[in-house]
Amino acid sequence: GSRGSGRGRGGRFGGRSYTRGGPSQSLPQDVEQIMQLGKKQGGHQITVTCLAWDNDSSRLYSGSKDGTVCVWDCQSGQCEKKVPQGGVVDSILIEGGHLFVGTHKQQSGRPIGEIKTYNMASGAMATLTGHEGEIYALHVANNMLFSGGRGGALHVWTYDVTSQQFVQQAQIGADMGGHTQSVKCMTSAGAFLYSGDFLGTIKVWDLAGGSCTQTIPGHDSCVSQLILWQEFLVSSSYDGSVRVWAHEETPAPGAVLKPVPLYTHPDDGNGDGSGRTNKANRLFQVMDMMGQLDGQGNAVLITSHNEEEVAHLWDLPSFNDRGVLPRVVASRAICAGPNGVMFTGGDDGLIRVFQFKPQA
């Protein structure tokens, strides 16, 4: 079937099959580790949960189970500020001059989630309440802030210019077509927002109408990350696979994405387009995923994994095994910086910084 061949404008997806624990377990020749940011540099001592790069200030922001956000000067390699957030930090987002931090804490024996908002220019801070626990996903689209996490409800906030506060506009639960399980990740493009949950479900939302327009059983387990590459949606999962989804040529209600993945990595080569992979040959749980350009401007996908102390690099669109970023301990957060820089946050509290060498 041609459905599974993975032909798209980005060239053919897939190619060589992947063998777990194969030969490419070393740092590629065109990548170098340039620094590490840890407790010696004023940073975290335990698990780094999230990372965000701020282009405006050229600073890296990191969140941790230790309840703080660190602001890193990557020239000096030092933590400039370590700001307690009043709870475990689960997510971080920098958008439109604001820093958003998703936190959770126990209150009267039950978990509650709060979003701390910081105006990067004025320093003004506010706390947004209403979440039932961990806030795993924060995303801005169409001048709205979307937040999701435990319980599966999607919260929608808008910024009121007069009061300079974020105000909740909606809370979309399962009864309104929302997720039945905790929301793990979100991204958006054009008229649509995409969200993934712990069940493996991917939902497509119509940003203008504010409703869920399509639901796809995307993976066998938690969808850990969603990113857009060219005209494709790429999803990673705790089920040990990465999937590429194509859009319908003319998106219609209920039919924005084609319901069968264009390509599943690792590919077991069964060629029937079902996207089924031989489980023995899957990757370890994919915790996070990002894209970056190498020194020659070629697209590379980076995945970090539980139970594994490396992050994997894959060429796009071929998914050829490009090597690994070593000593990246069960990283649940990776993030792209400028000029081919890659940040990986480990379970050991260390942030390792790698960079593609510029090609002459």
Disulfide bonds with the S-S distance in Angstrom:
none
